[in-house]
Amino acid sequence: MSFPIVVWILTALAAVAIVLTRLRLRGEGAAGRLSIDPRVPLAHFVVGTVALVLWIGVLVAPEDSLLGGPLFGIVAVAAWWVTALCGVLILSRWLPTKGRHAPAAAGDGWSDGPGLSLLAHLGMVVGVLVFTYAYLTAAV
């Protein structure tokens, strides 16, 4: 499998992670042990959408065009890093809590535990590492 195909597959998976995180955390009763600031999932969605649009533009635009130029590529990769950081912060809702009055982990209809969140957001970090490498080496 060639490297550009891997980048396109990871781009599609990143889009799925952005949308599913938005759907999963839109209500008050989101799964986890801790509640997180609602601005973190909102930033994850907004910056992730910007990153996705810019990144797809960078992938399909010719190198000599404005969208294929270095400015949009750098902004796209930076937005991917912000999205990945927000995703890791979203994972903090699963941190273990101790104490007599510590809340129990809340579940939802998506999964029983942090497995889906771990897969999506740690996968996003790996994907962003690949995006960064692909952009810096001009592999895509």
Secondary structure, DSSP 8 states (H G I E B T S, - for coil): --HHHHHHHHHHHHHHHHHHHHHHTSSTT-SBSS---THHHHHHHHHHHHHHHHHHHHHHS-TTSSTTSHHHHHHHHHHHHHHHHHHHHHHGGGS---STT----B--SS-SSSHHHHHHHHHHHHHHHHHHHHHHTT--
